[in-house]
Amino acid sequence: MVLALGRRAFVGLQASAMIARAARAQGLDRTVRLLVGFPPGGAADIVARIYAERLRGGFAQQVVVENRPGAAARIALEAAKAAVPDGSTLVFTPESMLTIYPHIYPRTLRYDGLKDFVPGGATSSFGFAFIVAANHPARDFASFVQWARTQRDVSYASPAAGSMPHFLAEQMSRKLDLRLMHVAYRGTGPAMPDLATGRLSGIMGVIGDMGEQHRAGHVRVLAITSPRRVASLPDVPTFAELGHAELTSEELYTILLPAGAPAPVVEALERAIAAASANPELRAALAKMEQTPSALGSRGMAERIASERERWGPIVRDTGYTAEE
């Protein structure tokens, strides 16, 4: 048999069998790296660490989060793509890195979200909120639209150029015939002082970054992109309630393996993510961040990546935005 297959192929089969046995038992018998393309302390890093803790002992004996920020989170994905596909390297990422980035980096993106990775599944979903400063004259979204139409320069921030909130705000601007100017920041936090001083007129960002500020009276959330109101902001309407259903959108976090990972390893990761998402303590931790555990498994997440990539293409093209010169 060794002669027929060749030594390299035979060794590969042996390795796959060992990986499969480990995955079916108490998880991979090695330390697994979970790459995150953002610095420590942000929402992506926090959720990644919550799941890493729950994957220990289920998917692997040890799961260590490794932050690889840079190049708008692309460095982590490039590193995961290049890793040995044996389950020892995973990457945690928002889906927009796979669905929107192909349209804003059409020539320089070094990975293909549909070909270079296989999802273990989605972890959680979250929506976005449009906010103004607490002292802004607009008391609700309708009055903000009226106010914006009387102004010459209306600037808004998003957590990053090319992010989902960036393009949701651009959709909002075009639909309502507003002349909004986008200003990219590295996260929502750095934009808050400029919002308070009036240098910014609004921010489109992750709901979880806004709720506490809204409840404390520091900002005013005018509308959210989630399909339903969130429990912690019962007074804030959805865009759909306001007649702008096309602005309904949520983003998913997902954990990916490099393409070529053995099916038993993918299945083991899928089971471990599902088990983690069912844990009451984990669900409570996500709720504090205005996130909801997702039930999408490996196949469902792969299908979503394909459909969302197709959905965002025309939206990005209509804005004329590209991250490439």
SVG drawing of the C-alpha trace seen along z (x, -y; Angstrom):
<svg xmlns="http://www.w3.org/2000/svg" viewBox="-42 -75 50 77">
<polyline fill="none" stroke="black" stroke-width="0.4" points="0.0,0.0 2.8,-2.4 4.4,-1.7 1.1,-2.2 0.3,-5.5 3.8,-6.9 5.4,-7.7 4.2,-11.4 0.6,-10.5 0.7,-7.6 2.1,-10.0 -0.6,-12.4 -3.3,-9.8 -1.7,-8.8 -1.7,-12.4 -5.4,-12.9 -6.4,-9.8 -4.6,-11.0 -6.2,-14.4 -9.7,-12.8 -9.2,-10.5 -8.1,-13.5 -11.0,-15.6 -13.4,-12.8 -11.9,-12.5 -11.2,-15.4 -10.1,-17.8 -6.8,-18.3 -3.9,-17.3 -2.0,-20.5 -2.2,-24.2 -4.5,-25.9 -3.9,-29.5 -7.0,-31.7 -5.8,-34.7 -7.6,-38.0 -7.0,-40.9 -7.7,-43.6 -5.9,-44.9 -6.7,-43.7 -9.7,-45.2 -12.0,-45.7 -15.3,-43.9 -13.8,-41.3 -11.0,-40.6 -13.4,-40.2 -15.7,-37.9 -12.8,-35.8 -11.5,-35.4 -15.0,-34.4 -15.2,-31.7 -11.6,-30.6 -12.2,-29.8 -15.2,-27.6 -13.4,-25.8 -10.8,-24.6 -11.3,-20.9 -13.9,-20.6 -12.2,-21.4 -8.6,-21.5 -6.7,-21.1 -5.5,-24.7 -6.8,-27.6 -4.7,-30.8 -5.8,-34.1 -3.1,-35.7 -3.7,-39.3 -2.4,-40.1 -3.7,-43.7 -2.8,-45.6 -3.7,-46.2 -7.4,-46.6 -7.4,-43.1 -6.1,-41.4 -2.8,-40.3 -4.5,-37.8 -6.5,-36.3 -3.4,-36.1 -1.5,-34.3 -4.4,-31.8 -4.5,-31.1 -0.8,-30.2 -1.1,-28.0 -0.9,-24.2 -4.6,-23.1 -4.5,-20.7 -6.8,-22.6 -4.0,-24.1 -4.6,-27.6 -8.0,-29.3 -8.9,-32.9 -11.8,-34.9 -13.2,-37.6 -16.2,-39.8 -17.8,-38.5 -17.2,-41.8 -13.5,-40.9 -14.8,-38.2 -17.8,-39.8 -17.0,-43.5 -13.2,-43.5 -13.2,-41.7 -15.0,-44.8 -12.8,-47.5 -9.5,-45.7 -10.2,-44.1 -6.5,-43.9 -4.5,-43.5 -6.6,-41.2 -4.4,-38.2 -7.1,-35.8 -10.4,-34.6 -13.1,-34.1 -14.8,-31.4 -11.8,-29.4 -9.1,-29.8 -11.1,-29.1 -13.7,-26.8 -16.0,-28.1 -16.4,-26.3 -19.6,-28.3 -20.8,-31.7 -20.4,-32.7 -22.6,-35.8 -24.5,-38.6 -24.7,-42.3 -26.2,-45.3 -25.2,-49.0 -26.5,-52.3 -26.5,-55.8 -25.8,-58.3 -25.5,-62.1 -24.1,-64.1 -26.4,-64.6 -26.6,-68.3 -27.4,-67.9 -30.6,-69.8 -32.0,-66.6 -34.1,-64.7 -35.0,-61.8 -33.9,-60.4 -36.5,-62.4 -35.4,-65.7 -31.8,-64.7 -32.7,-64.3 -34.4,-67.7 -31.4,-69.3 -28.9,-67.7 -30.6,-68.9 -30.1,-72.5 -26.4,-72.2 -23.5,-72.6 -21.1,-70.1 -22.3,-67.2 -19.6,-64.7 -20.0,-61.3 -17.6,-58.7 -17.5,-54.9 -15.1,-52.5 -13.1,-52.0 -13.1,-52.8 -14.6,-50.0 -16.5,-48.6 -20.1,-47.6 -21.2,-50.7 -19.4,-52.8 -21.4,-51.5 -24.7,-51.4 -24.3,-55.1 -23.5,-55.7 -26.7,-53.9 -28.6,-56.0 -27.1,-59.2 -28.0,-58.3 -31.5,-57.1 -32.4,-60.3 -30.5,-62.6 -28.1,-63.8 -24.7,-65.2 -22.8,-63.3 -19.0,-63.2 -17.3,-60.1 -14.5,-60.3 -12.7,-57.0 -11.5,-56.4 -9.7,-53.4 -12.7,-52.3 -15.6,-54.2 -13.8,-55.3 -11.5,-57.8 -14.4,-59.4 -16.4,-60.2 -14.5,-63.4 -15.0,-64.8 -18.7,-64.0 -19.0,-65.8 -17.2,-68.9 -19.3,-69.1 -16.5,-68.3 -18.6,-65.3 -22.3,-65.3 -22.9,-61.6 -21.4,-58.1 -22.5,-54.9 -21.1,-52.1 -21.6,-48.9 -24.6,-49.0 -22.6,-47.5 -20.3,-50.5 -23.1,-53.0 -25.7,-51.6 -24.0,-52.6 -23.2,-56.1 -26.8,-56.5 -28.2,-55.4 -25.7,-57.8 -26.9,-60.7 -23.6,-61.3 -24.9,-60.5 -28.3,-59.9 -29.0,-56.8 -31.4,-57.7 -31.9,-54.4 -30.5,-50.9 -29.9,-48.5 -31.1,-45.4 -34.3,-43.7 -35.8,-44.2 -35.4,-46.6 -32.8,-45.6 -33.8,-45.1 -31.3,-47.6 -32.5,-50.4 -36.3,-49.9 -36.8,-53.6 -34.7,-53.4 -36.5,-52.4 -35.1,-50.3 -34.5,-51.8 -37.2,-49.4 -39.7,-50.9 -38.8,-54.3 -39.5,-53.2 -36.0,-52.3 -36.0,-48.5 -33.0,-48.4 -30.8,-49.6 -31.7,-46.5 -28.4,-44.6 -26.4,-42.6 -22.9,-41.4 -21.7,-38.0 -18.5,-36.9 -17.1,-33.6 -14.3,-31.2 -12.5,-29.9 -9.9,-27.2 -7.6,-27.2 -8.9,-25.4 -8.0,-21.8 -8.7,-21.1 -9.9,-17.5 -13.7,-17.1 -13.6,-15.6 -11.7,-18.6 -14.2,-21.0 -17.1,-19.0 -15.4,-19.0 -15.0,-22.8 -18.6,-23.2 -19.8,-21.1 -17.6,-23.0 -18.9,-26.4 -22.5,-25.3 -21.9,-23.9 -20.2,-27.2 -23.1,-29.3 -25.6,-27.3 -23.7,-28.0 -25.8,-30.4 -22.8,-32.2 -21.5,-32.9 -24.9,-34.0 -25.1,-36.5 -21.7,-37.9 -22.7,-38.4 -26.0,-40.0 -24.0,-42.7 -22.3,-43.6 -25.7,-43.6 -24.7,-40.4 -26.8,-37.3 -25.3,-33.8 -25.7,-32.5 -27.0,-29.1 -25.3,-29.1 -23.0,-26.1 -20.2,-25.5 -22.4,-25.1 -24.8,-27.8 -21.9,-30.3 -20.3,-29.4 -23.6,-30.0 -24.0,-33.4 -20.5,-34.5 -21.3,-33.8 -24.7,-35.6 -23.4,-38.6 -20.4,-39.0 -22.9,-39.2 -25.2,-41.6 -22.5,-44.2 -20.9,-44.4 -23.5,-46.8 -23.6,-48.8 -19.9,-49.4 -19.8,-50.1 -22.5,-52.7 -20.4,-54.7 -17.4,-54.7 -15.2,-53.9 -12.1,-51.8 -9.2,-51.4 -6.8,-51.0 -5.3,-54.0"/>
</svg>
